[in-house]
Amino acid sequence: MADRYTPEQMLERLVGFPTVVGQGNGALMEFVRAYLTGHGIPHHLLLGPEGDRYNLLATIGDPLVPGYILSGHVDVVPAAEPEWLADPFTLRRDGDRLIGRGACDMKGYVAAVLAMAPDLAAMPLYAPIHIALSYDEEAGCKGVPHLIAALPDLIAAPLGCFVGEPSNMTPVLAHKGKAALSLTAKGISGHSSRPDLGANAIHALLPVLLAAATQAEVLKSGDTDERFAPPCSSLQIGTVSGGQAVNIIPDHATAQIEARAIAGVDPEALLAPILAACGPSVRAEIISSYPALALAPDAPLAQIAEQISENSPIGAVSYGTEAGLFQKAGIPSVICGPGDISRAHKPEEYLTTQELHAAAQMVLALGRYLSD
């Protein structure tokens, strides 16, 4: 008989795989694959171009009938902070708290979905429920586009997607989009007493950084959407580095810039003034990009999310998710998952048992909704 897991047991297993963003996730995906196989749930393990990371799509019900996706990422941010009180990749309990890297963002939701999968498989679903697991979301949603591209060959066009990022089990209808830019300036090294014999890479980068700072100010008075905080699109210079010593002409300099766009604005378009300011010695590369999410309050998916979560939707959040990419592919999407985003990416990250079971009940509620 196939193994059954409570949501807590499943979360313990998932947290035990240190699937740090940018690294392989094969061991975790093999565990999930074996678990689904044991319960007779068809699935596809999809190798990404990196060669050591997988997406996974499982289908409960008829794949030729339009259904709904339960989507989550299995990568986590690093856990090297000294404030951890124990091994961050060993789930531990402290009262009602389940503590571990990824417990909140977002293996808790994935654990709830997987733990309830056998129950969903026993329901008379008239429309399928798909489980979509992705990699490298924390690097700018780099894994899920490969999964989305594969969907037309695997299943009928989905009716909607529930992305279980931490939202306190409250449906979220919109989020900002994001694009991140990497800049690299090359110069010629030499003694600082003879700048005429070298080329200063930091100086070459300055016009581009000025363009970025100017664009950041321009956006403050640009288009607004009061659902967001702040209500405008934004841009910032996140990192700058270069040079070796004060008396050496720097032969290299780098910077990273990110733009966050309100719904209806292309985040990559916000970077145009910065790209235009790049001279011949500055190389620019967009390293991640995903669009904003915008689901109408009267959309059928919003109404379903309210019914199965038992919470009224809120308009928007400022953080980004994979939901915008599903929406861009023509799949209506909503965010709804356990936990609070304020706990993510911090030492002693946790999810409460109540939150975990609320997510499991939402999954079952979707199954009942599709069995009526």
C-alpha positions as CSV (number, residue, x, y, z in Angstrom):
1,M,0.0,0.0,0.0
2,A,1.3,3.4,-0.9
3,D,2.6,5.7,1.9
4,R,0.2,8.4,3.2
5,Y,1.6,11.5,4.7
6,T,-0.1,14.1,6.9
7,P,0.6,17.7,5.9
8,E,3.1,18.0,8.7
9,Q,4.9,14.8,7.6
10,M,5.0,15.9,4.0
11,L,6.4,19.3,5.0
12,E,9.1,17.6,7.1
13,R,10.1,15.6,4.0
14,L,10.1,18.5,1.7
15,V,12.1,20.8,4.0
16,G,14.7,18.1,4.4
17,F,15.7,18.5,0.8
18,P,18.0,21.6,0.6
19,T,16.7,22.8,-2.7
20,V,18.5,26.2,-2.7
21,V,17.8,28.4,-5.7
22,G,20.2,27.8,-8.5
23,Q,21.0,24.3,-7.4
24,G,19.7,20.8,-8.4
25,N,16.4,19.6,-7.1
26,G,16.5,16.0,-8.4
27,A,16.3,14.3,-5.0
28,L,13.2,16.1,-4.0
29,M,11.5,15.6,-7.4
30,E,12.4,11.9,-7.3
31,F,10.7,11.7,-3.9
32,V,7.6,13.4,-5.3
33,R,7.7,11.2,-8.4
34,A,7.8,8.0,-6.4
35,Y,5.0,9.3,-4.1
36,L,2.7,10.1,-7.0
37,T,3.5,6.8,-8.7
38,G,2.5,5.0,-5.5
39,H,-0.9,6.6,-5.6
40,G,-1.4,6.0,-9.3
41,I,-1.3,9.7,-10.1
42,P,0.0,10.4,-13.7
43,H,2.8,12.9,-13.9
44,H,5.5,14.3,-16.1
45,L,9.0,15.1,-14.8
46,L,10.4,17.9,-17.1
47,L,14.1,18.5,-17.1
48,G,15.1,22.1,-17.5
49,P,17.9,23.3,-19.7
50,E,20.3,23.6,-16.8
51,G,20.4,19.8,-16.7
52,D,20.0,19.4,-12.9
53,R,16.7,21.0,-12.2
54,Y,13.2,19.7,-12.9
55,N,9.6,21.0,-13.2
56,L,6.8,18.6,-12.5
57,L,3.2,18.4,-13.7
58,A,0.8,15.8,-12.2
59,T,-2.8,15.4,-13.3
60,I,-5.7,14.1,-11.2
61,G,-8.5,13.5,-13.6
62,D,-8.9,13.6,-17.4
63,P,-6.1,15.6,-18.9
64,L,-8.2,16.3,-22.1
65,V,-10.7,18.3,-20.1
66,P,-10.0,21.9,-19.0
67,G,-9.2,22.0,-15.3
68,Y,-7.3,24.0,-12.7
69,I,-3.7,24.2,-11.7
70,L,-2.3,24.2,-8.1
71,S,1.1,25.8,-8.6
72,G,4.1,26.1,-6.3
73,H,7.9,26.4,-6.4
74,V,10.2,24.0,-4.6
75,D,13.3,26.1,-4.5
76,V,14.2,28.2,-1.4
77,V,16.6,31.0,-0.6
78,P,19.9,30.2,1.1
79,A,19.8,29.7,4.9
80,A,23.3,30.8,6.0
81,E,22.2,33.3,8.6
82,P,23.7,32.8,12.1
83,E,20.3,33.5,13.7
84,W,19.0,30.0,12.9
85,L,18.7,28.1,16.2
86,A,19.1,24.7,14.6
87,D,19.6,23.1,11.2
88,P,17.3,25.1,8.8
89,F,16.8,22.0,6.6
90,T,15.4,19.9,9.5
91,L,11.8,20.8,10.3
92,R,11.3,21.3,14.0
93,R,8.2,22.2,16.1
94,D,8.0,25.0,18.6
95,G,4.5,25.1,20.0
96,D,2.3,25.7,17.0
97,R,5.2,26.7,14.7
98,L,6.7,24.5,12.1
99,I,10.2,26.0,11.6
100,G,12.5,25.4,8.6
101,R,13.8,27.0,5.4
102,G,10.9,27.1,3.0
103,A,8.2,26.2,5.5
104,C,6.4,29.4,4.7
105,D,7.8,30.2,1.2
106,M,6.5,27.9,-0.1
107,K,6.9,24.3,0.8
108,G,4.0,24.5,3.2
109,Y,1.6,25.0,0.4
110,V,3.3,22.3,-1.7
111,A,3.1,19.9,1.3
112,A,-0.6,20.6,1.7
113,V,-1.3,19.9,-2.0
114,L,0.7,16.7,-2.1
115,A,-0.7,15.4,1.2
116,M,-4.2,15.8,-0.1
117,A,-3.5,14.4,-3.6
118,P,-4.7,10.9,-2.7
119,D,-7.9,12.3,-1.4
120,L,-8.4,14.3,-4.6
121,A,-7.7,11.1,-6.6
122,A,-10.6,9.4,-4.8
123,M,-13.1,12.2,-5.7
124,P,-15.3,12.0,-8.8
125,L,-13.8,15.1,-10.4
126,Y,-15.6,16.4,-13.5
127,A,-12.6,18.6,-14.3
128,P,-9.0,17.7,-13.5
129,I,-6.8,19.2,-10.9
130,H,-3.1,19.6,-12.0
131,I,-0.2,19.9,-9.6
132,A,2.6,22.1,-11.0
133,L,5.9,22.3,-9.2
134,S,8.6,24.6,-10.5
135,Y,12.3,25.5,-9.8
136,D,14.3,28.7,-9.5
137,E,11.3,31.0,-8.7
138,E,13.6,32.8,-6.3
139,A,15.9,33.7,-9.2
140,G,13.3,35.6,-11.0
141,C,10.8,32.8,-12.0
142,K,13.4,31.2,-14.3
143,G,12.0,27.6,-14.2
144,V,8.3,27.9,-14.7
145,P,8.4,29.3,-18.2
146,H,9.7,25.9,-19.4
147,L,6.8,24.2,-17.6
148,I,4.2,26.6,-19.1
149,A,5.6,26.1,-22.6
150,A,5.1,22.3,-22.2
151,L,1.5,22.6,-21.1
152,P,-0.2,22.6,-24.5
153,D,1.3,19.2,-25.3
154,L,0.3,17.7,-22.0
155,I,-3.2,18.9,-21.0
156,A,-6.2,20.8,-22.2
157,A,-6.0,24.6,-21.8
158,P,-6.5,25.2,-18.1
159,L,-9.4,27.3,-16.7
160,G,-7.3,28.8,-14.0
161,C,-4.3,28.6,-11.7
162,F,-4.0,28.9,-7.9
163,V,-0.5,30.0,-7.0
164,G,0.1,29.3,-3.3
165,E,2.5,32.0,-2.3
166,P,2.1,33.1,1.4
167,S,-1.0,35.4,1.5
168,N,-2.6,34.4,4.8
169,M,-5.0,32.3,2.9
170,T,-6.5,35.4,1.3
171,P,-6.9,35.5,-2.4
172,V,-4.8,38.2,-4.1
173,L,-5.9,39.5,-7.5
174,A,-2.8,41.5,-8.6
175,H,0.9,41.9,-8.1
176,K,3.6,44.0,-9.7
177,G,5.9,42.8,-12.5
178,K,9.6,42.9,-12.3
179,A,12.7,43.0,-14.5
180,A,16.3,42.9,-13.3
181,L,19.3,44.2,-15.3
182,S,23.0,43.3,-14.9
183,L,25.6,45.9,-16.1
184,T,29.2,45.2,-16.7
185,A,31.7,47.9,-17.6
186,K,35.2,47.0,-19.0
187,G,38.2,49.3,-18.7
188,I,42.0,49.3,-18.9
189,S,44.0,49.0,-15.7
190,G,47.0,51.1,-14.8
191,H,48.5,53.4,-12.2
192,S,46.2,56.1,-11.1
193,S,48.9,58.7,-11.7
194,R,48.5,58.1,-15.4
195,P,44.8,58.0,-16.2
196,D,45.6,58.9,-19.7
197,L,47.1,55.4,-20.2
198,G,44.0,53.6,-18.9
199,A,40.3,53.5,-19.1
200,N,38.2,53.8,-15.9
201,A,35.4,51.3,-15.9
202,I,33.6,52.9,-12.9
203,H,33.6,56.2,-14.8
204,A,32.1,54.4,-17.8
205,L,29.3,53.1,-15.6
206,L,28.4,56.5,-14.1
207,P,26.2,57.8,-17.0
208,V,24.2,54.6,-16.8
209,L,23.7,54.8,-13.0
210,L,22.7,58.5,-13.4
211,A,20.1,57.4,-16.0
212,A,18.8,54.8,-13.5
213,A,18.6,57.3,-10.7
214,T,16.8,59.8,-12.9
215,Q,14.3,57.1,-14.1
216,A,13.6,56.2,-10.5
217,E,12.6,59.8,-9.8
218,V,10.5,60.0,-13.0
219,L,8.5,57.0,-12.1
220,K,7.4,58.5,-8.8
221,S,5.2,60.9,-10.8
222,G,4.2,58.4,-13.4
223,D,1.1,56.2,-13.8
224,T,-0.3,54.9,-10.5
225,D,-2.5,52.1,-9.3
226,E,-3.7,52.7,-5.8
227,R,-4.0,49.0,-5.0
228,F,-0.2,48.9,-4.7
229,A,2.2,50.3,-2.1
230,P,3.8,52.4,-3.4
231,P,1.1,53.1,-6.0
232,C,3.6,53.7,-8.8
233,S,6.1,51.7,-10.7
234,S,9.6,51.8,-9.2
235,L,13.2,51.4,-10.0
236,Q,16.4,51.1,-8.0
237,I,20.1,50.4,-8.2
238,G,20.6,47.4,-6.0
239,T,24.3,46.7,-6.2
240,V,27.4,48.5,-7.4
241,S,31.0,47.1,-7.3
242,G,34.3,47.6,-9.0
243,G,38.0,48.4,-8.8
244,Q,40.8,47.0,-6.7
245,A,42.4,49.9,-4.9
246,V,42.3,53.7,-4.8
247,N,45.6,54.0,-6.7
248,I,44.7,51.6,-9.5
249,I,42.6,52.5,-12.5
250,P,39.6,50.1,-12.3
251,D,39.3,47.8,-15.2
252,H,35.9,46.4,-14.2
253,A,32.7,47.6,-12.6
254,T,29.3,46.0,-12.2
255,A,25.9,47.0,-11.1
256,Q,22.4,45.4,-10.9
257,I,19.2,47.3,-11.3
258,E,15.6,46.2,-10.9
259,A,12.3,47.7,-12.0
260,R,8.9,46.9,-10.6
261,A,5.9,47.7,-12.7
262,I,2.2,48.2,-11.8
263,A,-0.3,46.1,-13.8
264,G,-0.5,47.2,-17.4
265,V,3.1,48.3,-17.5
266,D,5.9,46.2,-19.1
267,P,8.7,46.0,-16.5
268,E,11.3,45.7,-19.2
269,A,10.1,48.9,-20.8
270,L,11.0,50.8,-17.6
271,L,14.6,49.9,-18.2
272,A,14.8,51.5,-21.7
273,P,16.5,54.8,-20.5
274,I,19.1,52.8,-18.7
275,L,19.8,50.7,-21.8
276,A,20.0,53.8,-24.0
277,A,22.7,55.2,-21.7
278,C,25.0,52.2,-22.1
279,G,28.1,53.2,-24.0
280,P,30.3,50.8,-26.0
281,S,32.2,49.7,-22.9
282,V,29.1,48.8,-20.9
283,R,27.4,45.5,-21.5
284,A,23.8,45.1,-20.3
285,E,21.8,41.9,-19.8
286,I,18.3,41.3,-18.5
287,I,18.8,38.5,-16.0
288,S,15.1,38.0,-14.9
289,S,11.7,39.2,-15.9
290,Y,8.1,38.4,-15.2
291,P,4.9,40.4,-15.8
292,A,2.4,41.8,-13.4
293,L,-0.7,40.0,-12.4
294,A,-4.2,41.5,-12.8
295,L,-7.3,39.4,-12.2
296,A,-10.7,41.1,-12.4
297,P,-12.7,41.0,-9.1
298,D,-15.7,39.5,-10.9
299,A,-13.7,36.9,-12.7
300,P,-14.9,33.3,-12.2
301,L,-11.6,32.3,-10.7
302,A,-11.8,35.1,-8.1
303,Q,-15.2,33.8,-7.0
304,I,-13.9,30.2,-6.8
305,A,-10.9,31.3,-4.8
306,E,-13.2,33.2,-2.3
307,Q,-15.4,30.2,-2.0
308,I,-12.7,27.6,-1.3
309,S,-10.5,29.8,0.9
310,E,-13.5,31.3,2.8
311,N,-11.8,34.7,2.6
312,S,-12.7,37.7,0.5
313,P,-10.1,38.7,-2.1
314,I,-7.8,41.7,-1.7
315,G,-6.7,43.9,-4.5
316,A,-3.0,43.6,-4.7
317,V,0.4,42.9,-3.2
318,S,3.8,44.5,-4.2
319,Y,5.8,41.2,-4.2
320,G,5.9,39.2,-7.4
321,T,5.0,35.6,-8.2
322,E,4.8,33.1,-11.1
323,A,1.1,34.0,-11.4
324,G,1.9,36.8,-13.9
325,L,3.5,34.3,-16.2
326,F,0.6,31.9,-16.1
327,Q,-1.7,34.9,-16.8
328,K,0.5,36.0,-19.8
329,A,0.1,32.4,-21.2
330,G,-3.7,32.9,-21.2
331,I,-4.4,31.1,-17.9
332,P,-6.3,33.2,-15.3
333,S,-4.4,33.2,-12.1
334,V,-4.8,34.1,-8.4
335,I,-2.5,34.0,-5.4
336,C,-3.7,32.2,-2.3
337,G,-1.5,30.3,0.2
338,P,-0.7,29.8,3.8
339,G,1.6,31.9,5.9
340,D,2.7,35.5,5.9
341,I,5.2,36.9,3.4
342,S,6.9,38.8,6.2
343,R,8.3,35.5,7.5
344,A,9.9,34.6,4.1
345,H,13.6,34.8,3.5
346,K,14.3,35.2,7.2
347,P,16.0,33.0,9.9
348,E,13.5,30.8,11.9
349,E,11.1,30.9,9.0
350,Y,7.9,29.2,10.0
351,L,4.4,28.1,9.2
352,T,1.8,27.3,11.9
353,T,0.0,24.0,11.9
354,Q,-3.3,25.8,11.7
355,E,-2.1,27.6,8.5
356,L,-0.9,24.3,7.0
357,H,-4.2,22.6,7.6
358,A,-6.1,25.6,6.3
359,A,-4.3,25.1,3.0
360,A,-5.1,21.4,3.0
361,Q,-8.7,22.2,3.5
362,M,-8.7,24.7,0.6
363,V,-7.2,22.0,-1.6
364,L,-10.0,19.6,-0.6
365,A,-12.6,22.3,-1.1
366,L,-11.5,22.7,-4.7
367,G,-11.9,19.0,-5.1
368,R,-15.4,19.1,-3.7
369,Y,-16.2,22.1,-5.9
370,L,-15.2,20.1,-9.0
371,S,-17.2,17.1,-7.8
372,D,-20.6,18.8,-7.5
